[in-house]
Amino acid sequence: MSGGLPKALPSTGPHSLRDMPHPLAGSSSEEAVGGDSTPSPDLLTARSFGDKDLILPNGGTPAGTSSPASSSSLLNRLQLDDDIDGETRDLFVTVDDPKKHVCTMETYITYRITTKSTRVEFDLPEYSVRRRYQDFDWLRSKLEESQPTHLIPPLPEKFVVKGVVDRFSEEFVETRRKALDKFLKRITDHPVLSFNEHFNVFLTAKDLNAYKKQGMALLSRVGESVKHVTGGYKLRSRPLEFAAIGEYLDTFALKLGTIDRIAQRIIKEEIEYLVELREYGPVYSTWSALEGELAEPLEGVSACIGNCSTALEELTDDMTEDFLPVLREYILYSDSMKVPSDVEKCQDRMECFNADLKADMERWQNNKRQDFRQLLMGMADKNIQYYEKCLMAWESIIPLLQEKQEAK
């Protein structure tokens, strides 16, 4: 988070659920951190952080040797072993180019949605449309209606506290753009949701409002029919693992919420510390004007503190823009993944319902494992870079002090 004013935007006028890892489990032999009880231990067994260990090429740095002065990115030295499966993708969707629209009654942001596909469901190979947040909200509602047995990805929160967050600032809009892009990519990668007719309309229709009012009448009736089929009947023979899912998600959301609150406090304290550093450094510079032999070392200390300030600002920006949004997405995800309590009484449909949930839970677990491994590796890398920059800054003034001592 930079200290200046926000920039203005341009304006136009499947593993079994029995193997599902608890988020706090480090390995099969370790207990959950913090001593909290894990849900249904017979069903949700803790396992290692992936089936393979992270690999350091060339075996890492030999014992007794020092690491290089310049930072070698941890992400380049560590390799992920469970990348997304190599199935051929035929649908690509991106969200970019946010624009601010000022109208008589309201001010809002739209985003460009670019779609490229070779699927026969699309008449053209490429589409470009503009959508606002409420259009994304409409899409998610339609997916919930028409695909009640599947887990629908969450959207970022719509409302913000006025006076605390400027929802038209470049920083806020960029954070939301990333979240909306992630939302559409979750749907795009889903083997069922990506073929939903509402999703197709969202990606291709030039005037989505027309479809909202008229063109989707038939699809709405179909969605209501499906919803009716799955409603009104209690699921009497749900596998025990679905009860474990609810407990798991409650614990998962609780731990992420705690991490989110602590991380926000840390960032707040780092920002306050940054303000102090920016006042602290110049004091040495003004002091140097009063000194003779100490002038150069004092200027060096001032420059060193300035470099540390810059490094800390970069670290807080990375935490705010990259770390916190992922935590919040998965907190919202856990809320949206509560297993429905009703389902059609016919046994074959109930089995289909259960199978859909199991497949989606497996997909979610794979995405979660990848996202958090990349997130934690990135956070480690950013912290290493921050401390290396501070170390280099302080080491740079040692020669100046040594020269003065030798001169004496």
C-alpha positions as CSV (number, residue, x, y, z in Angstrom):
1,M,0.0,0.0,0.0
2,S,1.5,3.2,-1.1
3,G,1.3,6.3,1.0
4,G,-0.1,8.5,-1.8
5,L,-3.6,9.1,-2.9
6,P,-5.4,6.4,-4.8
7,K,-5.0,6.7,-8.6
8,A,-8.0,7.5,-10.6
9,L,-9.4,5.1,-13.2
10,P,-9.9,6.0,-16.8
11,S,-13.5,7.1,-17.3
12,T,-15.8,6.8,-20.4
13,G,-18.3,9.2,-19.1
14,P,-11.6,-36.8,-7.9
15,H,-9.5,-38.4,-4.5
16,S,-12.0,-39.9,-1.9
17,L,-13.2,-37.5,0.7
18,R,-11.8,-39.9,3.3
19,D,-8.4,-38.7,2.2
20,M,-9.4,-35.0,2.4
21,P,-6.6,-33.3,4.3
22,H,-7.3,-31.0,7.2
23,P,-5.9,-27.5,6.5
24,L,-3.8,-27.6,9.6
25,A,-2.3,-31.0,9.0
26,G,1.4,-31.1,8.1
27,S,1.8,-34.8,7.7
28,S,0.2,-38.1,8.7
29,S,2.2,-38.2,11.9
30,E,1.7,-34.6,13.0
31,E,-1.1,-33.2,15.1
32,A,-3.1,-30.1,14.1
33,V,-1.5,-26.9,15.0
34,G,-2.8,-25.1,18.0
35,G,-4.3,-28.2,19.6
36,D,-7.7,-27.8,17.9
37,S,-9.6,-31.0,17.3
38,T,-10.0,-32.1,13.7
39,P,-13.4,-33.1,12.3
40,S,-14.2,-36.8,12.0
41,P,-10.6,-38.2,12.3
42,D,-11.7,-41.6,11.0
43,L,-12.9,-39.9,7.8
44,L,-10.7,-36.9,7.4
45,T,-7.2,-38.3,7.8
46,A,-4.3,-35.9,7.9
47,R,-1.7,-36.4,5.2
48,S,1.4,-34.9,3.9
49,F,1.5,-31.5,2.1
50,G,1.1,-33.3,-1.3
51,D,2.2,-36.7,-2.3
52,K,5.8,-35.5,-3.1
53,D,8.2,-33.2,-1.4
54,L,9.3,-29.9,-2.8
55,I,12.5,-30.3,-4.7
56,L,15.6,-28.1,-4.5
57,P,17.5,-28.4,-7.8
58,N,21.2,-29.5,-7.3
59,G,20.4,-30.4,-3.7
60,G,20.4,-26.8,-2.4
61,T,23.4,-24.9,-1.0
62,P,26.2,-27.1,0.4
63,A,26.9,-26.9,4.1
64,G,29.6,-24.4,5.0
65,T,29.0,-22.2,2.0
66,S,27.3,-18.8,2.1
67,S,24.3,-17.9,0.0
68,P,24.8,-15.4,-2.9
69,A,24.5,-11.7,-2.0
70,S,21.8,-11.2,-4.6
71,S,18.4,-12.9,-4.1
72,S,17.7,-15.9,-6.2
73,S,14.0,-16.3,-6.3
74,L,12.7,-19.1,-4.2
75,L,10.0,-19.7,-6.7
76,N,12.6,-20.5,-9.3
77,R,14.4,-22.9,-7.0
78,L,11.3,-24.7,-5.8
79,Q,9.1,-26.7,-8.1
80,L,5.5,-27.6,-7.8
81,D,4.9,-31.3,-8.4
82,D,1.1,-31.3,-8.7
83,D,0.3,-28.9,-11.5
84,I,-3.1,-28.9,-13.0
85,D,-3.7,-32.0,-15.1
86,G,-2.7,-31.8,-18.7
87,E,-6.1,-32.0,-20.3
88,T,-6.4,-30.0,-23.5
89,R,-8.2,-26.7,-22.8
90,D,-10.6,-25.4,-25.4
91,L,-12.0,-22.3,-23.5
92,F,-10.0,-19.3,-22.3
93,V,-11.6,-16.4,-20.4
94,T,-9.9,-13.2,-19.1
95,V,-11.1,-10.2,-17.2
96,D,-9.3,-6.9,-17.8
97,D,-9.5,-3.2,-18.7
98,P,-11.7,-1.8,-15.9
99,K,-13.5,1.4,-16.7
100,K,-15.4,3.9,-14.7
101,H,-18.8,5.0,-15.9
102,V,-20.5,8.1,-14.5
103,C,-24.2,8.3,-15.1
104,T,-27.0,10.6,-13.8
105,M,-28.2,8.0,-11.3
106,E,-25.1,6.0,-10.5
107,T,-21.4,5.5,-10.9
108,Y,-20.1,2.0,-11.6
109,I,-17.2,0.0,-13.0
110,T,-17.3,-2.3,-16.0
111,Y,-14.7,-5.0,-17.0
112,R,-13.9,-6.3,-20.4
113,I,-14.5,-10.1,-20.7
114,T,-12.5,-11.7,-23.5
115,T,-13.4,-15.3,-24.5
116,K,-11.5,-17.5,-26.9
117,S,-12.9,-21.0,-27.7
118,T,-13.0,-23.8,-30.2
119,R,-16.2,-25.3,-28.8
120,V,-19.1,-25.8,-31.1
121,E,-21.4,-24.1,-28.6
122,F,-19.8,-20.8,-29.6
123,D,-20.6,-19.3,-33.0
124,L,-17.4,-17.3,-33.1
125,P,-13.8,-18.1,-32.0
126,E,-13.5,-14.9,-29.9
127,Y,-15.8,-12.6,-28.0
128,S,-15.3,-9.4,-26.1
129,V,-18.0,-7.9,-23.9
130,R,-18.2,-5.6,-20.9
131,R,-19.8,-6.6,-17.7
132,R,-20.3,-4.9,-14.3
133,Y,-20.4,-6.6,-10.9
134,Q,-24.1,-7.1,-10.8
135,D,-23.8,-9.2,-14.1
136,F,-21.4,-11.5,-12.3
137,D,-23.8,-11.7,-9.4
138,W,-26.6,-12.6,-11.9
139,L,-24.4,-15.4,-13.4
140,R,-23.7,-16.9,-10.1
141,S,-27.4,-16.9,-9.1
142,K,-28.3,-18.6,-12.4
143,L,-25.6,-21.2,-11.9
144,E,-26.9,-22.0,-8.4
145,E,-30.5,-22.3,-9.8
146,S,-29.6,-24.5,-12.8
147,Q,-26.8,-26.6,-11.2
148,P,-28.0,-27.2,-7.7
149,T,-25.8,-30.4,-7.2
150,H,-22.6,-28.5,-8.0
151,L,-20.4,-26.2,-5.9
152,I,-20.5,-22.7,-7.4
153,P,-17.3,-20.6,-6.9
154,P,-17.7,-17.4,-4.7
155,L,-17.7,-13.8,-5.8
156,P,-15.8,-11.1,-3.9
157,E,-17.9,-9.1,-1.5
158,K,-20.0,-6.5,-3.2
159,F,-20.3,-4.0,-0.3
160,V,-17.5,-2.0,1.3
161,V,-17.6,0.4,4.2
162,K,-17.8,4.0,2.9
163,G,-15.0,6.2,4.1
164,V,-12.8,3.2,4.8
165,V,-12.3,1.8,1.3
166,D,-12.7,3.8,-1.9
167,R,-14.4,1.4,-4.3
168,F,-13.3,3.4,-7.3
169,S,-9.7,3.6,-6.4
170,E,-7.3,1.8,-8.8
171,E,-6.0,-0.5,-6.0
172,F,-9.5,-1.6,-5.0
173,V,-10.7,-2.1,-8.6
174,E,-7.6,-4.1,-9.5
175,T,-8.1,-6.3,-6.5
176,R,-11.7,-6.9,-7.5
177,R,-10.7,-7.5,-11.2
178,K,-8.4,-10.3,-10.1
179,A,-11.1,-11.8,-8.0
180,L,-13.6,-11.7,-10.8
181,D,-11.1,-13.1,-13.2
182,K,-10.5,-16.0,-10.8
183,F,-14.2,-16.5,-10.5
184,L,-14.6,-17.0,-14.2
185,K,-11.5,-19.2,-14.5
186,R,-13.0,-21.5,-11.8
187,I,-16.1,-21.9,-13.9
188,T,-14.1,-22.2,-17.1
189,D,-12.1,-25.1,-15.7
190,H,-15.2,-26.9,-14.4
191,P,-16.3,-29.8,-16.7
192,V,-20.0,-29.1,-16.1
193,L,-20.4,-25.4,-15.2
194,S,-18.4,-24.3,-18.2
195,F,-21.0,-25.8,-20.6
196,N,-23.9,-24.1,-18.8
197,E,-26.1,-22.0,-21.1
198,H,-26.2,-19.1,-18.8
199,F,-22.4,-19.0,-18.7
200,N,-22.4,-19.0,-22.5
201,V,-24.8,-16.0,-22.6
202,F,-22.8,-14.2,-20.1
203,L,-19.6,-14.5,-22.2
204,T,-21.2,-13.7,-25.6
205,A,-24.3,-11.5,-25.3
206,K,-23.7,-7.9,-26.3
207,D,-26.8,-6.8,-24.4
208,L,-27.1,-9.0,-21.3
209,N,-30.0,-7.0,-19.9
210,A,-32.2,-8.1,-22.8
211,Y,-31.5,-11.8,-21.8
212,K,-32.1,-11.1,-18.2
213,K,-35.6,-9.7,-19.0
214,Q,-36.7,-11.8,-21.9
215,G,-34.4,-14.2,-23.6
216,M,-33.8,-16.4,-20.6
217,A,-37.4,-17.3,-19.8
218,L,-37.1,-20.9,-21.0
219,L,-33.8,-21.5,-19.3
220,S,-35.2,-20.0,-16.1
221,R,-38.1,-22.5,-16.2
222,V,-35.6,-25.3,-16.7
223,G,-33.6,-24.1,-13.8
224,E,-36.7,-23.9,-11.6
225,S,-37.6,-27.4,-12.6
226,V,-34.2,-28.7,-11.6
227,K,-34.4,-26.8,-8.4
228,H,-37.8,-28.3,-7.7
229,V,-36.6,-31.8,-8.4
230,T,-33.8,-31.4,-5.8
231,G,-36.0,-29.7,-3.2
232,G,-38.5,-30.8,-0.7
233,Y,-37.1,-34.2,0.1
234,K,-34.7,-34.9,3.0
235,L,-31.6,-36.9,2.1
236,R,-32.0,-39.9,4.3
237,S,-29.0,-41.9,3.3
238,R,-26.2,-39.4,2.9
239,P,-22.8,-40.9,3.3
240,L,-21.1,-40.0,6.6
241,E,-18.3,-38.2,4.7
242,F,-20.8,-35.4,3.9
243,A,-21.2,-34.7,7.6
244,A,-17.4,-34.5,7.8
245,I,-17.4,-32.0,5.0
246,G,-19.5,-29.6,7.0
247,E,-17.2,-29.9,10.0
248,Y,-14.1,-29.6,7.9
249,L,-15.4,-26.4,6.2
250,D,-16.3,-24.9,9.5
251,T,-12.8,-25.5,10.9
252,F,-11.2,-24.4,7.7
253,A,-13.1,-21.1,7.6
254,L,-12.4,-20.5,11.3
255,K,-8.6,-20.9,10.9
256,L,-8.5,-18.8,7.7
257,G,-10.5,-16.1,9.4
258,T,-8.1,-16.0,12.3
259,I,-5.1,-15.9,9.9
260,D,-6.8,-13.1,7.9
261,R,-7.4,-11.0,11.0
262,I,-3.8,-11.4,12.3
263,A,-2.4,-10.7,8.9
264,Q,-4.4,-7.5,8.6
265,R,-3.0,-6.4,12.0
266,I,0.5,-7.2,11.0
267,I,0.1,-5.2,7.8
268,K,-1.4,-2.3,9.8
269,E,1.6,-2.3,12.1
270,E,4.0,-2.5,9.2
271,I,2.4,0.5,7.6
272,E,2.7,2.4,10.9
273,Y,6.4,1.3,11.1
274,L,6.9,2.5,7.5
275,V,5.6,6.0,8.5
276,E,8.2,6.1,11.3
277,L,11.0,5.0,9.0
278,R,10.2,7.7,6.6
279,E,10.6,10.3,9.3
280,Y,13.6,8.6,10.9
281,G,15.8,8.4,7.8
282,P,15.9,12.2,7.0
283,V,17.0,13.0,10.5
284,Y,20.4,11.5,9.8
285,S,20.6,13.5,6.5
286,T,20.0,16.8,8.2
287,W,22.4,15.9,11.0
288,S,25.1,15.2,8.5
289,A,25.1,18.9,7.5
290,L,26.4,19.8,11.0
291,E,29.2,17.3,10.9
292,G,32.5,17.1,9.1
293,E,34.1,13.6,9.2
294,L,30.8,12.0,10.1
295,A,28.8,13.5,7.2
296,E,29.3,10.7,4.7
297,P,28.5,7.8,7.2
298,L,25.4,9.7,8.4
299,E,24.3,10.2,4.8
300,G,24.9,6.5,4.3
301,V,22.6,5.6,7.3
302,S,19.9,7.9,5.9
303,A,20.1,6.2,2.5
304,C,20.1,2.8,4.2
305,I,16.9,3.5,6.1
306,G,15.4,4.8,2.9
307,N,16.2,1.6,1.1
308,C,14.7,-0.4,4.0
309,S,11.6,1.7,3.8
310,T,11.2,1.0,0.1
311,A,11.6,-2.7,0.7
312,L,9.0,-2.7,3.5
313,E,6.6,-0.8,1.3
314,E,7.0,-3.5,-1.4
315,L,6.4,-6.3,1.1
316,T,3.2,-4.7,2.5
317,D,1.9,-4.2,-1.0
318,D,2.6,-7.8,-1.9
319,M,0.8,-9.0,1.3
320,T,-2.2,-6.7,0.6
321,E,-2.5,-7.5,-3.1
322,D,-1.6,-11.2,-3.3
323,F,-1.9,-12.8,0.2
324,L,-5.1,-11.4,1.7
325,P,-7.3,-11.8,-1.4
326,V,-6.6,-15.5,-1.6
327,L,-7.5,-15.9,2.1
328,R,-10.7,-14.1,1.6
329,E,-11.6,-16.0,-1.5
330,Y,-11.3,-19.3,0.4
331,I,-13.3,-18.0,3.4
332,L,-16.1,-17.1,0.9
333,Y,-15.6,-20.5,-0.8
334,S,-16.1,-22.3,2.5
335,D,-19.4,-20.4,3.0
336,S,-20.6,-21.2,-0.5
337,M,-19.8,-24.9,-0.2
338,K,-22.2,-25.9,2.5
339,V,-23.7,-29.2,1.4
340,P,-27.4,-28.9,0.6
341,S,-29.7,-30.6,3.1
342,D,-32.4,-31.5,0.5
343,V,-32.3,-33.8,-2.5
344,E,-34.7,-35.8,-4.7
345,K,-35.9,-39.0,-3.0
346,C,-35.2,-41.3,-6.0
347,Q,-32.1,-43.3,-5.3
348,D,-30.4,-42.9,-8.7
349,R,-30.7,-39.2,-8.5
350,M,-29.4,-39.1,-5.0
351,E,-26.4,-41.1,-6.1
352,C,-25.8,-38.6,-8.9
353,F,-26.1,-35.8,-6.4
354,N,-23.6,-37.4,-4.2
355,A,-21.2,-38.1,-7.1
356,D,-21.4,-34.4,-8.2
357,L,-20.5,-33.2,-4.8
358,K,-17.6,-35.6,-4.4
359,A,-16.2,-34.7,-7.8
360,D,-16.5,-31.0,-7.0
361,M,-14.9,-31.4,-3.5
362,E,-12.0,-33.3,-5.1
363,R,-11.5,-30.5,-7.6
364,W,-11.7,-27.9,-4.8
365,Q,-9.1,-29.8,-2.8
366,N,-6.7,-29.9,-5.7
367,N,-7.2,-26.2,-6.4
368,K,-6.8,-25.3,-2.7
369,R,-3.6,-27.3,-2.4
370,Q,-2.0,-25.6,-5.4
371,D,-3.2,-22.1,-4.5
372,F,-1.9,-22.3,-1.0
373,R,1.4,-23.9,-1.9
374,Q,2.0,-21.2,-4.4
375,L,0.8,-18.5,-2.0
376,L,3.0,-19.7,0.9
377,M,6.0,-20.1,-1.4
378,G,5.5,-16.6,-2.8
379,M,5.2,-15.2,0.7
380,A,8.4,-16.9,1.8
381,D,10.1,-15.6,-1.3
382,K,8.9,-12.0,-0.7
383,N,10.1,-12.1,2.9
384,I,13.5,-13.4,1.9
385,Q,13.9,-10.6,-0.6
386,Y,12.8,-8.0,2.0
387,Y,15.4,-9.1,4.6
388,E,18.1,-9.6,1.9
389,K,17.5,-6.0,0.7
390,C,17.7,-4.7,4.3
391,L,20.9,-6.7,4.9
392,M,22.5,-5.4,1.8
393,A,21.5,-1.8,2.7
394,W,23.1,-2.0,6.2
395,E,26.2,-3.8,4.9
396,S,26.7,-1.0,2.4
397,I,27.6,1.5,5.1
398,I,30.1,-0.7,6.9
399,P,33.0,0.3,4.4
400,L,32.2,4.0,5.1
401,L,32.7,3.5,8.8
402,Q,35.8,1.4,8.3
403,E,37.4,4.0,6.1
404,K,36.9,6.7,8.8
405,Q,38.3,4.5,11.4
406,E,41.4,3.7,9.3
407,A,41.9,7.4,8.5
408,K,42.1,8.1,12.2
